[in-house]
Amino acid sequence: MSKKDFKVFKSSAGLGLKTLRDWDKGDLIIEYTGKKISHAEADRKPNRYQFDLDEKWTIDGSGRSNLARYINHSCRPNCEAVHYTDANEIGIEAKRKIKAGEELTYDYGKVYFDEYIKPYGCKCGHHGRT
């Protein structure tokens, strides 16, 4: 995977990320990158690009070099976030075959959905979490 495999674009939810190549089911598409910070530090500098790793650590993915931060929520996603516990990293993997030109999406989870998406209405077009 390379940065030239992706394109940030204007989507219905703000900015989104499209793939410029095909992916097979199970492929690691991109890693969710950023500084690993403690939960205490994450609470002091809240942003919507934090990804909890475990009971102690969070990835602060707010840096623009983290292309995975542009992957939007969908109630019917084509990707899923996978925690590689041995490396304590988050990878975004294909849930199905994905064609070049498709927007990449994953389900942000119930807690995030209820706090940040549900109050304003989900923009994924699939009418609620499934």
C-alpha positions as CSV (number, residue, x, y, z in Angstrom):
1,M,0.0,0.0,0.0
2,S,1.2,3.5,-0.8
3,K,-0.3,7.0,-0.4
4,K,-0.8,7.1,-4.1
5,D,-3.3,4.2,-3.7
6,F,-5.8,6.7,-2.0
7,K,-7.5,10.0,-2.7
8,V,-9.0,12.3,-0.1
9,F,-12.2,13.8,-1.4
10,K,-15.3,15.8,-0.4
11,S,-18.0,13.4,0.8
12,S,-21.5,13.7,2.2
13,A,-19.9,13.5,5.7
14,G,-17.1,16.0,5.1
15,L,-13.9,14.6,3.8
16,G,-13.6,10.9,2.9
17,L,-11.1,8.5,1.5
18,K,-11.4,6.6,-1.8
19,T,-9.2,3.8,-3.0
20,L,-7.5,4.1,-6.4
21,R,-6.9,0.3,-6.6
22,D,-8.8,-2.9,-6.0
23,W,-8.6,-4.9,-2.7
24,D,-9.5,-8.4,-1.9
25,K,-11.5,-9.5,1.2
26,G,-9.1,-9.7,4.1
27,D,-6.5,-7.4,2.6
28,L,-4.8,-4.9,5.0
29,I,-5.6,-1.6,3.3
30,I,-4.1,0.9,5.6
31,E,-2.8,1.3,9.1
32,Y,-4.4,3.8,11.5
33,T,-1.3,5.7,12.6
34,G,-0.4,8.4,15.1
35,K,1.3,9.0,18.4
36,K,0.5,6.5,21.1
37,I,-0.7,8.4,24.2
38,S,-2.1,7.5,27.6
39,H,-5.8,7.7,28.2
40,A,-5.2,10.5,30.6
41,E,-3.4,12.5,27.9
42,A,-6.2,11.7,25.4
43,D,-8.8,13.0,27.8
44,R,-6.9,16.3,28.1
45,K,-6.8,16.8,24.3
46,P,-10.0,15.3,23.0
47,N,-10.4,15.0,19.3
48,R,-12.5,12.7,17.1
49,Y,-9.4,10.9,15.7
50,Q,-8.5,8.9,18.7
51,F,-8.5,5.1,18.6
52,D,-8.3,3.2,21.9
53,L,-5.8,0.4,21.8
54,D,-6.3,-1.1,25.3
55,E,-7.0,0.0,28.8
56,K,-3.9,2.2,28.9
57,W,-3.2,3.5,25.4
58,T,-4.8,5.4,22.6
59,I,-3.6,6.3,19.1
60,D,-3.9,10.1,18.5
61,G,-4.6,9.9,14.7
62,S,-5.2,13.6,14.3
63,G,-2.1,14.2,12.2
64,R,-2.9,14.8,8.5
65,S,-0.3,12.2,7.5
66,N,-2.7,9.6,8.9
67,L,-4.8,9.0,5.8
68,A,-6.9,6.5,7.7
69,R,-8.4,9.4,9.6
70,Y,-10.4,10.3,6.5
71,I,-12.3,6.9,6.4
72,N,-15.9,7.7,7.3
73,H,-18.4,5.7,9.3
74,S,-20.9,3.5,7.5
75,C,-23.7,1.3,8.9
76,R,-22.8,-1.1,6.0
77,P,-19.1,-0.7,5.8
78,N,-16.7,-2.3,3.3
79,C,-13.8,-2.3,5.8
80,E,-13.3,-3.1,9.5
81,A,-10.8,-1.9,12.1
82,V,-8.6,-4.8,13.4
83,H,-6.5,-4.5,16.6
84,Y,-3.2,-6.4,16.1
85,T,-2.6,-7.0,19.8
86,D,0.9,-8.4,19.3
87,A,2.0,-5.1,17.7
88,N,-0.6,-3.0,19.5
89,E,-1.6,-1.4,16.2
90,I,-4.8,-0.8,14.3
91,G,-5.2,-2.0,10.7
92,I,-8.1,-1.3,8.4
93,E,-8.9,-4.5,6.5
94,A,-11.3,-5.2,3.6
95,K,-14.5,-6.9,4.6
96,R,-15.3,-7.7,1.0
97,K,-13.8,-7.2,-2.4
98,I,-13.4,-3.4,-2.9
99,K,-13.1,-1.9,-6.4
100,A,-11.0,1.2,-7.3
101,G,-13.0,4.4,-6.9
102,E,-15.0,3.2,-3.9
103,E,-15.1,5.2,-0.7
104,L,-13.6,3.3,2.2
105,T,-15.8,3.0,5.3
106,Y,-16.0,1.1,8.6
107,D,-18.4,1.0,11.5
108,Y,-17.1,3.4,14.2
109,G,-18.9,1.3,16.9
110,K,-21.9,1.9,19.1
111,V,-20.3,4.3,21.7
112,Y,-18.9,6.7,19.0
113,F,-22.1,6.4,16.9
114,D,-24.3,7.2,19.9
115,E,-22.2,10.2,21.0
116,Y,-21.1,11.8,17.8
117,I,-23.2,10.6,14.9
118,K,-26.7,9.8,16.1
119,P,-27.5,13.3,17.5
120,Y,-26.9,14.8,14.1
121,G,-28.1,12.0,11.9
122,C,-26.0,9.4,10.1
123,K,-24.9,10.5,6.6
124,C,-23.9,7.1,5.3
125,G,-27.2,6.5,3.5
126,H,-28.0,3.2,5.1
127,H,-30.5,4.4,7.8
128,G,-29.0,3.3,11.0
129,R,-26.6,0.7,12.4
130,T,-27.2,-2.9,11.4
